[in-house]
């Protein structure tokens, strides 16, 4: 298969190198277009107010058969340029392997998931892949996530996704042999406690740091539950965000008959 690979951690992040290496080793034709620096949590932003640069990066740790390009834009920019300039007919857009999970409402902020969304918008099947690791973890098992990715690519070759759907996949940070299995899940609820912290700089000026501690609602069947219990979580995400029951409700309540004054 022809695979367009991107991420939001940067073109030389260990996750994307492991991903491209594993998929290339399986015989897939891989082209990488990824940000030239860290672009985490930029969401689905597209650059419209300045020129974008795209250049061939030195292969470095990538396999020699893999084409590698860096871009000074966002992950979504990388997908647009990748399809327009580098690989116009990919079978699949693969975004990852993200350093850290994208669970619950994280996917609305995630550059990793948004890059996969851009692939879907451009008419390509897409998946986003994240490793459920933390900054303090002694090891980051990217090889586990790349094995999951390779198996998912094989699965999607035989079982194509419906138009408008992407897969958001989160992989436990454990050796492959310790995975408990796979669960197809719904998006769970992840809220952040203490999301905004207020500080004062040496000059007496107030500034803020947005972060917080994740608090998950561990309902069985959700992605956050699967991740907490050692399963690979596969969440199908639909691009149509319309809440269809409200169409009938608003119409019945007279929303189409409002008189503007």
C-alpha positions as CSV (number, residue, x, y, z in Angstrom):
1,X,0.0,0.0,0.0
2,X,1.0,3.6,-0.5
3,X,1.0,5.3,2.9
4,X,1.3,9.0,3.7
5,X,2.7,9.3,7.3
6,X,2.7,12.4,9.5
7,X,2.6,13.4,13.2
8,X,2.5,16.4,15.5
9,X,5.7,15.6,17.5
10,X,8.1,16.6,14.7
11,X,9.7,14.9,11.7
12,X,12.5,13.3,13.8
13,X,10.4,12.3,16.8
14,X,11.1,8.6,17.7
15,X,7.4,7.6,17.2
16,X,7.2,8.5,13.6
17,X,10.6,7.0,12.8
18,X,9.5,3.7,14.4
19,X,6.2,3.8,12.5
20,X,7.7,4.5,9.1
21,X,10.4,1.9,9.7
22,X,7.9,-0.8,10.7
23,X,5.5,-0.1,7.8
24,X,8.4,0.1,5.2
25,X,9.7,-3.2,6.5
26,X,6.3,-4.7,5.7
27,X,6.8,-3.7,2.1
28,X,4.6,-0.6,2.0
29,X,5.6,2.5,0.1
30,X,6.0,5.2,2.7
31,X,6.2,9.0,2.3
32,X,6.6,11.2,5.4
33,X,5.5,14.8,5.5
34,X,5.7,16.0,9.1
35,X,6.3,19.3,11.0
36,X,9.8,20.5,11.4
37,X,9.3,20.9,15.1
38,X,6.9,20.0,18.0
39,X,3.3,20.9,17.1
40,X,1.3,19.1,19.8
41,X,-2.1,20.3,20.7
42,X,-2.5,22.6,17.8
43,X,-5.8,21.0,16.8
44,X,-7.0,21.2,13.2
45,X,-5.4,24.6,12.4
46,X,-4.4,25.3,8.8
47,X,-1.9,28.0,7.9
48,X,-3.6,30.7,5.7
49,X,-1.7,34.0,6.6
50,X,1.9,33.2,5.6
51,X,3.7,31.1,3.0
52,X,4.5,27.4,3.8
53,X,7.9,25.8,3.3
54,X,8.3,22.1,2.4
55,X,11.7,20.6,1.9
56,X,13.2,17.1,1.6
57,X,14.8,16.2,5.0
58,X,18.0,14.1,5.4
59,X,16.8,10.5,5.8
60,X,18.9,10.1,9.0
61,X,17.3,7.3,11.0
62,X,14.6,6.5,8.5
63,X,15.0,3.6,6.1
64,X,16.6,4.6,2.8
65,X,13.5,3.7,0.8
66,X,11.3,6.1,2.7
67,X,10.8,9.6,1.3
68,X,11.0,12.2,4.1
69,X,9.8,15.8,3.9
70,X,9.7,18.5,6.6
71,X,7.2,21.3,6.7
72,X,7.1,24.5,8.7
73,X,3.4,24.3,9.2
74,X,0.9,22.3,11.2
75,X,0.1,18.6,11.0
76,X,-3.0,19.4,8.9
77,X,-0.8,21.5,6.6
78,X,1.5,18.5,6.2
79,X,-1.3,16.3,5.0
80,X,-2.5,18.9,2.5
81,X,1.0,19.4,1.1
82,X,1.8,15.7,1.3
83,X,-1.2,14.8,-0.9
84,X,-0.8,17.8,-3.2
85,X,2.9,17.6,-3.7
86,X,4.5,14.4,-2.5
87,X,2.1,11.4,-2.7
88,X,-1.2,12.4,-4.5
89,X,-2.8,8.9,-4.3
90,X,-2.1,7.4,-0.9
91,X,-4.2,4.4,0.1
92,X,-4.1,5.5,3.7
93,X,-3.0,8.5,5.8
94,X,-1.3,7.3,9.1
95,X,-0.7,9.9,11.8
96,X,1.6,9.0,14.8
97,X,3.0,7.4,16.8
98,X,2.1,10.2,19.2
99,X,4.1,10.5,22.4
100,X,1.2,10.3,24.9
101,X,-2.5,9.3,24.6
102,X,-5.3,10.9,22.7
103,X,-8.3,9.7,24.7
104,X,-11.7,11.1,25.3
105,X,-11.9,14.8,24.6
106,X,-8.2,15.0,23.9
107,X,-9.0,14.3,20.2
108,X,-10.5,17.7,19.8
109,X,-7.1,19.3,20.6
110,X,-4.8,16.7,19.1
111,X,-2.7,17.6,16.1
112,X,-2.2,13.8,15.6
113,X,-5.9,13.1,15.3
114,X,-6.6,16.3,13.4
115,X,-4.0,15.3,10.7
116,X,-6.0,12.1,10.3
117,X,-9.2,14.2,10.0
118,X,-7.6,16.2,7.3
119,X,-6.9,13.0,5.4
120,X,-10.6,12.1,5.7
121,X,-11.6,15.5,4.5
122,X,-9.4,15.1,1.4
123,X,-11.1,11.7,0.7
124,X,-8.5,9.3,2.1
125,X,-8.9,6.6,4.7
126,X,-7.0,7.6,7.8
127,X,-5.9,6.4,11.2
128,X,-4.3,8.2,14.2
129,X,-2.1,6.2,16.5
130,X,-0.9,7.2,20.0
131,X,1.2,5.5,22.7
132,X,-0.4,5.8,26.2
133,X,2.9,6.8,27.8
134,X,3.8,9.5,30.4
135,X,6.7,11.8,30.7
136,X,7.9,9.8,33.8
137,X,7.7,6.3,32.1
138,X,11.1,4.7,32.1
139,X,10.5,3.2,28.6
140,X,8.4,4.2,25.6
141,X,7.3,1.1,23.8
142,X,6.9,2.5,20.3
143,X,7.7,-0.9,18.9
144,X,4.4,-2.2,20.4
145,X,2.4,0.7,18.7
146,X,4.2,0.1,15.4
147,X,3.3,-3.6,15.5
148,X,-0.4,-2.6,16.1
149,X,-0.2,-0.1,13.3
150,X,1.2,-2.6,10.8
151,X,-1.6,-5.1,11.7
152,X,-4.2,-2.4,11.4
153,X,-2.9,-1.4,7.9
154,X,-3.3,-5.1,6.9
155,X,-6.8,-5.2,8.4
156,X,-7.9,-2.0,6.6
157,X,-6.5,-3.2,3.3
158,X,-9.0,-6.1,3.5
159,X,-11.7,-4.2,5.4
160,X,-11.8,-0.6,4.1
161,X,-13.3,2.2,6.2
162,X,-16.5,3.9,5.2
163,X,-16.1,7.4,3.8
164,X,-16.0,10.1,6.5
165,X,-14.7,7.8,9.2
166,X,-11.2,7.6,10.8
167,X,-9.8,5.3,13.5
168,X,-8.3,6.8,16.6
169,X,-6.1,4.1,18.1
170,X,-4.5,4.2,21.6
171,X,-1.9,1.6,22.5
172,X,-0.8,0.8,26.1
173,X,2.8,1.5,26.9
174,X,3.8,-2.2,27.5
175,X,5.8,-4.8,25.5
176,X,3.7,-6.4,22.8
177,X,3.4,-9.7,24.7
178,X,1.7,-7.9,27.6
179,X,-1.2,-6.4,25.6
180,X,-4.5,-7.7,26.9
181,X,-6.2,-7.5,23.6
182,X,-8.2,-5.1,21.4
183,X,-11.4,-3.3,22.2
184,X,-13.5,-1.3,19.7
185,X,-14.6,1.6,21.8
186,X,-16.6,4.8,21.9
187,X,-15.1,8.2,22.8
188,X,-14.9,8.5,26.6
189,X,-14.9,11.5,28.9
190,X,-11.6,12.9,30.0
191,X,-11.7,16.1,32.0
192,X,-8.7,18.1,33.4
193,X,-8.6,19.2,37.1
194,X,-6.7,22.4,37.8
195,X,-6.5,23.1,34.1
196,X,-5.4,26.7,34.6
197,X,-2.6,27.6,37.0
198,X,-1.9,31.3,37.9
199,X,1.7,32.5,38.4
200,X,3.6,35.7,38.9
201,X,6.8,36.5,37.0
202,X,9.8,38.3,38.6
203,X,8.4,41.6,37.3
204,X,5.2,41.1,39.2
205,X,3.1,40.4,36.1
206,X,0.5,37.6,36.1
207,X,0.8,34.7,33.6
208,X,-1.0,31.4,33.3
209,X,-0.1,27.9,32.5
210,X,-2.7,25.6,30.9
211,X,-2.2,21.9,31.7
212,X,-4.0,20.1,34.5
213,X,-4.4,16.5,35.6
214,X,-6.6,14.2,33.6
215,X,-9.6,12.8,35.4
216,X,-11.3,9.9,33.4
217,X,-14.8,8.6,33.6
218,X,-13.9,4.9,33.4
219,X,-17.1,3.5,31.8
220,X,-16.7,0.1,30.3
221,X,-16.8,0.4,26.5
222,X,-15.0,3.7,26.4
223,X,-11.5,4.4,25.1
224,X,-10.3,5.7,28.5
225,X,-11.6,2.5,30.1
226,X,-9.8,0.3,27.6
227,X,-6.5,2.2,28.0
228,X,-6.7,2.0,31.8
229,X,-7.2,-1.8,31.6
230,X,-4.4,-2.6,29.2
231,X,-6.3,-2.9,25.9
232,X,-5.6,-1.4,22.5
233,X,-8.5,1.1,22.0
234,X,-9.9,1.5,18.5
235,X,-12.4,4.3,18.3
236,X,-14.2,5.0,15.0
237,X,-14.6,8.8,14.7
238,X,-17.3,10.2,12.3
239,X,-16.6,13.5,10.6
240,X,-20.2,14.6,10.5
241,X,-20.7,16.4,13.8
242,X,-24.4,17.1,13.2
243,X,-26.7,16.2,16.1
244,X,-29.5,14.8,14.1
245,X,-32.1,14.4,16.9
246,X,-31.9,18.1,17.5
247,X,-32.9,18.9,13.9
248,X,-36.3,17.4,14.5
249,X,-36.6,18.9,18.0
250,X,-35.6,22.5,16.9
251,X,-37.9,22.3,13.9
252,X,-40.9,21.1,16.1
253,X,-40.2,23.8,18.6
254,X,-40.5,26.5,15.9
255,X,-36.9,27.5,15.3
256,X,-37.6,27.9,11.6
257,X,-40.4,30.4,12.4
258,X,-38.5,32.8,14.5
259,X,-39.3,36.4,13.8
260,X,-36.2,38.6,13.8
261,X,-36.7,42.1,15.3
